[in-house]
Amino acid sequence: MTEIARYTFHIQSNKRSGGTATDMTVNTVNTVALKSKRGRFQVVVHECTVPFSFYQMSSDISTLQCVFTDPTGNPKTANITLTSGNYTTVSILSELSTKLIAMAQITSGAYTGYTPVLNFTYSTTTSKSTLAMTSPVNASIQLKFATNENLGLFFGIASNVTISTASTITGTKVAVANPVNLLLIRSSTFQQTYNREYIVETDAFSDVLYRCPLGTGANTWIQSALSGNPIIIANDLINSMNFYLTTNLTYSPIDLQGVDWNFSFSIIEIEPPEYITVHSSLLNNVLPPATPPPEPNQEEIDRLNQEYQDNLAKLEVYKKRLEQKKLK
C-alpha cells in the first residue's frame, strides 16, 4: 500500500470553526482532495486529552417515567428527573427517593397526593440495591426502567418494577454508579463504508474514529496516546469536518462543563495495490462450453454416402470369396 500524501491536524476544541466543544465543526483553509486516480483516504486518530469534568449521571439519561397510585387506587403517570452529577451507589438511592416522594405528593385529577415512606438501601456484600415502601398501605409506585435502561444501570434494574408495602424490589444486577467506561470520538463527516458497531445499539453503521478508555477518576484528565486503527473513508475531498465526543451509553455529545479538550489526527491518502476479486477469479476458473462441430454441407453428405456404398460393395466381394473357399 503506497502513501501518497499525509495531512496532520492538532485540534483544540476552543479553536473550532463552529458548534460546541463536544460537537464541533472544523473548517480547512485549503481543500484536502485526492491526488491519485486510485487513491483512498484513511483517518488515524493519534491521541486525545479530555477532562473528566462531565457527569456520569448526564441530563440525557436522568429522566424516569413512573406511575403513582394513591391509597384509594387512583393512578397518575409522571416523569421524575434526577439531578445531573456524579453519585455513589448510596447517594443515588437517596436522590431517587427524594424525587419520588416529591412527585407522589402532588395531586393531579382524581389522584390525591400522599407522602410515601421509602427505604432504599445498598448492600456492600451483594453490591445490589433494594427498593422498599413501608407506608401507606395500598399505595404503589411503578418505575419504568425498561424505557431507560441506562438509568437502570445505577440501580442494577433493567425492567419495569413496582414497589409497595406488599412488594419490595432488589436489583437483579450489580448496581454501578459509574457506568461510563469509554469515550468515543465520532464524526458525521467521514463516510465509513464497511465498519459496524455494537455499543449504543446493535449492528449499526459506525462513525467511531477513536476509543478512549476511562482509567481515572472525576476531576482529573483522561489521556490516551496510542494511535487508533486506520479508518478507510469514501470521501474524495474534505474542506469541513465534524467531530463529536460521546460516552458508551448514548450518541449525545457529553457536557464538559466549559472545560476544553484536544486531540490529533491525520488524513492519509493511500493507493491500495491492484487485486483480483474473488468473483472474477471464480469466473476465470470456469471451463468455457464445448463448441459443437459444424453442420456438414450437401457435398460432404453425398461424399460420405458414396464412401458408405463403396464399403458395402467391398464387403459383399469379401463375403463371396469366403463362401467359395468353404465350398472347395
N, C-alpha and C positions, 0 to 999 in steps of 0.2 A: 504494500500500500504506500503510495507516494504522497508526501505532504507538499501541497502547492503554496499555501500561504497560511499565516497564523496571525490572529488579531487578539490581543490580550487586554482585558478590561479589569480595572480595580474600582469597585463601586462602594461609595459611602452613601447611606440612604438619604442624608440631608442634602446631597448634591444631585438628587433626582430631577428629571425634567418635569414630572407631574405625578399625580396620585398621592398616596400616603406612604409612610415609611415602610410598611409591610405589604403594600400593593402598589408598586411604583412603576412609572414609565421612564425609560432611559432612551433619549434620542442621540443618534450619532451624527457628527458634522458631515462625515463622508459615508456614503452608502457602501456597505460591505456586499460585494457581488461576486458570484462565481467567475473564475478566470478560465477554467478548463471546461471543454465541451462535455467531458465525462466526470466533472468534479462533483463532489458532495460536501456539504457542511457537516461537521460534528461539533458538539459543545461539550466542554470539560470544565466543571467547577473545581477549582483547586483548593479552596479553603473558605471558612467563614468564621466570623466572630459576632456572637449575638448576646445581648444582655439578658439574664434571667430576670427580667422585670415584668414579664407577663404573668397572669394569674392562672393557676390550674383550674379553678372554677371561673371560666370565662362567661361573658354575657350571652354567648350564643348557645350555651348548654345548660343555663341555670334556671330555666323555667319548667315547671312541672304541672300538668293538668291533674286536678283532684275532683272527687265527688264527695261532698259533705252531706251527711244525713243527720238531721236533728233527732232528739229523743222521741218525737212523735211520728217519725218516719218520712218527713218531708226532705227531699234532696235538693241540692244546688251544685252546679258544676262551676268551678272557678280555677284560675291559674294562680300559683304562687311562684315568686321569683326569688331565689336565694341571692344574697349579696355576693357580687364578684370578689374573689380574693383567694388566698391560699389557706387551707384548713388542715387540721389533723383529723383522724378518724373519729375523735371525740367531739371536737369543736363543730364539725359539720353536722353532727346529730343535734347539737344544741341549736344551730341555725335553722335546721329543718323544723324542729319542734316549735321554735318561736314563730315562724311564718305560718305554720299550720294552725296554731292557736289563734293568731291574729285574724286569719281568714275565717275560721269557724265562728268567730264572734260577730260577724257581720250578717245582719238579717237581709234576706232577699226574697221578695214574693212570699210564698207560703212557708218558706224556710225561716225558722226562728233561730237567731244566733245563740250560741252557747259556748261555754268555756270547757274544752276537753282537758282532762288531766292525763298528760302523756309521760311515759317513762321510756326514754330511748337510751340504750346502753351499748357499749362496745366491749367485747371480750378480748383481752390480750392473749388468752390461751388459744382460742379458736380463730382469732382475727376476723370475727364476724359481728355484724350489728344486729341488735334486736329492737323491734318497734312494738311498744305495748301501750294500750289505753286502759286506765283504771276506772274512769268515770267520764260522763254519766252512762247509765245503762241504756241500751237500745240505740245509742248514737254510734256512728261509724264514719271512717274516712277511707276512701279508696285512693290509692296513689298509683297513677298510671305510668309506671316506669317503662312499660313496653313501648311507649311513644317517645321516650327519651332515654335510651339505654346508656348514653354517655354519662348522664347524671346518675343513673343507677349504679355505675361503677364505684362511686363514692360510698355506697351503702352495701354493695355486694348483692344487689337485687336487679334482675333483668326482666321481670314480668309485672303485671298489674297485681297489687296486693291490697287487702282491706284489713284495717286494724279496728278493733272494738274491744269492749270488755270481755267478749267471748272469743276473740281471735288475736293472738299475738304472733307477730311475724319475725322470723330470724332469716337473715340473708342466706341464700344457697351458695354464694360465692364469698371469697375473701374480700373484705372492704378495702378499697385503695383510695387514699386521699390525694394521691398524685398520679393520676392515670396518664398524664402526658409524659411520654418517654422518648419522643422523637420529634425533631423539627425537620420540615421538608421545604426546600427551595423549589418552587414551581414556576412555570412560565406558560402563559397562554399564547405567546408569540411563536415559539419554536414548535414546529409541526412534527411531532413524533409519529411514526407510521406503524411500527410493529410492537412497541412496548406496552405492557399491561401492568396494572397494579391491583392489589388486593388489600388496601389499607383502610380507607374510609368506606368503600363499598366493594362488592365482589366483581372481579373481572371487568375493570373499567379501562378505557384508553388512558395511558399515563401521560401526565405533563410534569412529572417529577424530574428535576435535574440533579438534585443532591440530597442525601440523607445525613442529618447531623444528630447523632445520639446525645441524650442528656446524661452527663456524668457528673453533674454538680448540683448544688442546692440553689434555692432562690436568692436573689440579690448578689449573684456572682456573674462571671462571664462564661458563656458556653463557647468553646473553641474547638474547631476541627481543622487539622492541617493536612489531611490525606486527600489527594485528588480523587474525584469520583470517576465513575465509568464514563467513557466517551459515549455521547448520545447522538446518534445519526438523526438529522432532521431533513425535512423535504424542502425547506426554504431555499430559494436561489438568489435572493437579495434581502438585505437587512438594513433598515435605517431607523427603526424604532423597536424597542424591546420592553416587554412586561415581565416583571418578576413579583411573585407574592410568596409570603412566608406563612406556613401553616403548621399545625401540630398533627399528630397521628390520629386525632379524633374527628376533625371536620375539615371542609375545604375553606372555611372562613379564615381570612388573614388574622394573625394574632395581634394583640394590642401591647406594644412595648412600653406604654405609659410615658411616651415622649422621649425615650432614650433611643439613639440611633444605632445601627448595626452596619456591618460591611462584609463584603465577600469579593473574591476574584475568580474570573473565568476566562476561558479562551474559546474563540470561534476558529476552527481549523478547517481549511479546505483540503480535502484529500481526493486522490484519484485512485479508486479501487482497481485491482487487476481485472482483466477480462476473464470471464468464466463461461463455461457451457452449462446451460441449465439442465436439470435432471430430465425435464420433459424433452428437450432437444436430443439429449443423449439416448433416451429410450427410443425415440423415433429413428435415430440413425442405426440402432441395433436391429430394427425390424427388417427381415428379408423382403425385397420387392416381389410382387406377384410374378409367377412364371408367364412368359409371353407365349401364347398359343401359336402353333405353326400356321403359316399362311395357307389359305384355301387353294388347292391345285386348279389350274385353268383347264379348258376342254382339251387342248392339245396334249396336256400331261395325262389326262384321263384316258384318251384314246391310246396313247403310248403304253400305258400300264395294262389296258385291256388286251392289246396286241401281244405284249410280253406274256400275259397270262395264257392266252390261247396257244402261243408257241410252246410254252412249258407243258401244257396239256398234250400237245401233239407229240412231244418228245417222250412223255411218259407212256403214251399209247404204243410207240415204237418199242420201247424197252419191255413193255408188257408182252408184246407178240414174240419177241426174241426169247423171253423166258419160257413161254408156252412151247415154242418149237424145241428148246433144249429138253424139256420134260418128255416130249413125245419120242425123241431119239433114245 
